[in-house]
């Protein structure tokens, strides 16, 4: 059970961290076009901001992971698929 929780915790955190790209894209849409230096600054800022938010919300993420595992325990094939392929 602990391995499943850690694996799902990693999946949820990486999914949330991947959404920092949406923040980056919103900055690009607002600014219109950006150069290389701006993209480095905006990209690094959104990445650091996302890491800080994930760190701040660790308890909520743990709660969500426990709820997801509770749901997936009733659906064995789906659980195996998610934990194996993601």
C-alpha positions in Angstrom: 0.0 0.0 0.0 2.8 2.4 0.8 4.4 2.0 -2.6 1.1 2.6 -4.3 0.6 5.8 -2.3 4.1 7.1 -3.1 3.6 6.3 -6.8 0.3 8.0 -7.0 1.7 10.9 -5.0 4.4 11.3 -7.6 1.8 11.1 -10.4 -0.4 13.8 -8.9 2.5 16.1 -8.1 4.0 15.7 -11.6 0.6 16.3 -13.1 0.2 19.5 -11.1 3.7 20.6 -11.8 3.1 20.1 -15.5 0.3 22.6 -15.4 2.9 25.4 -14.8 3.2 25.3 -18.6 -0.3 26.9 -18.7 0.9 29.8 -16.5 3.8 30.2 -18.9 1.5 30.1 -22.0 -0.7 32.7 -20.3 2.2 35.0 -19.9 3.1 34.5 -23.6 -0.5 35.3 -24.6 -0.5 38.4 -22.5 2.8 39.7 -23.7 2.3 38.7 -27.4 5.8 37.6 -28.2 8.8 37.0 -25.9 12.5 36.7 -26.5 14.9 34.1 -25.1 15.8 36.0 -22.0 12.2 36.7 -21.2 11.3 33.0 -21.7 14.1 32.0 -19.3 12.9 34.4 -16.6 9.2 33.6 -17.0 9.9 29.9 -17.2 12.1 29.8 -14.1 9.6 32.0 -12.2 6.6 29.8 -13.0 8.6 26.6 -12.2 9.7 28.0 -8.8 6.2 29.3 -8.1 4.7 25.8 -8.9 7.3 24.1 -6.6 6.4 26.5 -3.8 2.6 25.9 -4.3 3.2 22.2 -4.3 5.2 22.4 -1.1 2.6 24.6 0.5 -0.2 22.2 -0.5 1.4 18.9 0.6 -1.3 18.1 3.1 -4.1 18.6 0.6 -2.2 16.5 -2.0 -1.9 13.7 0.5 -5.6 13.9 1.2 -6.4 13.7 -2.5 -4.1 10.8 -2.9 -5.8 8.9 -0.1 -9.2 9.6 -1.6 -8.0 8.5 -5.1 -6.6 5.3 -3.6 -9.8 4.6 -1.8 -11.7 5.0 -5.1 -9.2 2.9 -7.0 -9.3 0.0 -4.5 -12.8 -0.6 -5.8 -11.5 -0.7 -9.4 -8.6 -3.0 -9.5 -7.9 -3.0 -13.3 -8.0 0.8 -13.5 -5.7 1.0 -10.5 -3.2 -1.4 -12.0 -3.3 0.5 -15.3 -2.7 3.9 -13.7 0.0 2.8 -11.4 1.8 0.8 -14.1 1.6 3.1 -17.0 1.9 6.6 -15.5 
